Amino acid sequence: MKETALGVTEIFETMEYGPAPESDKPALDWLAGHDPAFGIYLGGRWVKGSDGKLFDVINPATTQRLARVVQAGAPDVDAAVRAAREALPGWAALPGHARARHLYALARGVQKHARLLAVLESMDNGKSIRETRDLDIPLVARHFYHHAGWAQLRDAEFPGHGPVGVVGQIIPWNFPLLMVAWKVAPALAAGNTVVLKPAEFTPLTALAFAEIAHQAGLPAGVLNVITGDGTTGKLLVDHPDVDKIAFTGSTEVGRIIRQATAGSGKRLSLELGGKSPFVVFEDADLDSVVEGVVDAIWFNQGQVCCAGSRLLVQEGVAQRLIAKLRARMEKLRVGPPLDKAVDMGAIVAPVQLERIRGLVNKGVEEGAKMWQPSWACPTEGYFYPPTLFTDVSPAATIAQVEIFGPVLVSMSFRTPTEAVELANNTPYGLAASVWTENINLALDIAPKIKAGVVWVNCTNLFDAASGFGGYRESGFGREGGREGMWEYLKADWESGLGARD
């Protein structure tokens, strides 16, 4: 009889680990408490939608329904904006330290419910529990703690400025709760009130956050959460009593919002798509580069606006790096997101999965060489394997279009000047990563790359104190730090010139 149990020595030699699933019971119990459907959070109360329309929220890893939520219509958006407008004078008039106390309470509430939020986010979005537990949720709490400080210091650090007013915020599905924090924390710290619309695919953690805010005693109407698809977002963008729109999402939708708000007097900030270069020079530590690539493009299944999706490698080390990457890709684990041993979870929805497949097929048709690991993805759920393209033309579709999936395109360069030209050969300008052991080379190259954020020998590092945002078709405005606070403030004299109060 074959011995199935592995000893410690065998485990270290083979690295064969069994599954390590995180229990979904807390999330399922929470969801069961909201059966048959969630309401929307308006004016400190949970209410049903005006016309009774609902839609399903699906677990992308199992294709099973998690919950039903409201498709908010025009009366619901009106009610949310009205609640925010009524709450604005009282919230804006609070002393900074009083608003700070509320933000501290929100941060502590997130930490208190961290396990529920991490599991719920993984089930709703499809991302690995390791990412939600170790990265997303701690960063959410960090943003509220950080902006509690800005709430207390607003009048001293931004003299002559006050809140913009009622802010409509539309967030994407790739980092559902983290985007809540990026948007809501600075808006509340500055003294604004908020109407938040989460993505239709992933509304559950935003609704859970509304519950946390209610339990924490946030005044009624300061935060309002409405759910729905793009038509609900359009109603919010077009609403005449909204003073500012903050949007994170695709460049295509960002263009539509820019056109809709032009001439309206509404403030606008956009954090849109990207096709970020990952530039590797021949003196770089290639083993570190490989792990950097894993974090850059296969983190969150590549569904990251600043994903390092264009690998630019100096010719002298290109073949060695590609060989190392392929070996590492063979070891990546794709599977149930709640398994703590899994590296990549599921793609968020069938429409996104089909987009990825379509662009990959386009890349093959245009002559690029595609490589995928030898193992197969799970057949149940919306999974896609890590994919590497070589022999890619800089003008190829897959080198220019944001795929928003676990697909890496590789190109080579000879000189630093050529590296910069390739890095900037994109309509986007969100982020970049430069890898070299020569600090002088890094400091020379980084400012020449047209991107809002440039990392050196690292990637996808974020902090609430550091502003994040892009240029060109990656949008405008910043989120985080002092720069992010300016997006939610206006000069006091603007109120006396017919500006929106």
Sequence and secondary structure as in RCSB ss.txt:
>XXXX:A:sequence
MKETALGVTEIFETMEYGPAPESDKPALDWLAGHDPAFGIYLGGRWVKGSDGKLFDVINPATTQRLARVVQAGAP
DVDAAVRAAREALPGWAALPGHARARHLYALARGVQKHARLLAVLESMDNGKSIRETRDLDIPLVARHFYHHAGW
AQLRDAEFPGHGPVGVVGQIIPWNFPLLMVAWKVAPALAAGNTVVLKPAEFTPLTALAFAEIAHQAGLPAGVLNV
ITGDGTTGKLLVDHPDVDKIAFTGSTEVGRIIRQATAGSGKRLSLELGGKSPFVVFEDADLDSVVEGVVDAIWFN
QGQVCCAGSRLLVQEGVAQRLIAKLRARMEKLRVGPPLDKAVDMGAIVAPVQLERIRGLVNKGVEEGAKMWQPSW
ACPTEGYFYPPTLFTDVSPAATIAQVEIFGPVLVSMSFRTPTEAVELANNTPYGLAASVWTENINLALDIAPKIK
AGVVWVNCTNLFDAASGFGGYRESGFGREGGREGMWEYLKADWESGLGARD
>XXXX:A:secstr
       HHHHHHH      B   HHHHHHHHTT S   EEETTEEE  SS  EEEEE TTT  EEEEEE   HH
HHHHHHHHHHHHHHHHHHS HHHHHHHHHHHHHHHHHTHHHHHHHHHHHH   HHHIIIIIHHHHHHHHHHHHHH
HHHHHHHSTTEEE  EEEEE  SSSHHHHHHHHHHHHHHHT EEEEE  SS  HHHHHHHHHHHHTT  TTSEEE
   SHHHHHHHHH TT  EEEEES HHHHHHHHHHHTTTT EEEEE     EEEE TTS HHHHHHHHHHHHSGG
GG  TT   EEEEEHHHHHHHHHHHHHHHHH  B  TTBTT SB   S HHHHHHHHHHHHHHHHTT EEE  SS
   SSSS    EEEES  TTSHHHHS   SSEEEEEEESSHHHHHHHHT SS  SEEEEE S HHHHHHHGGGS 
 SEEEES  S   TTS B  SGGGEE  BSHHHHHHTTEEEGGGGGTT   
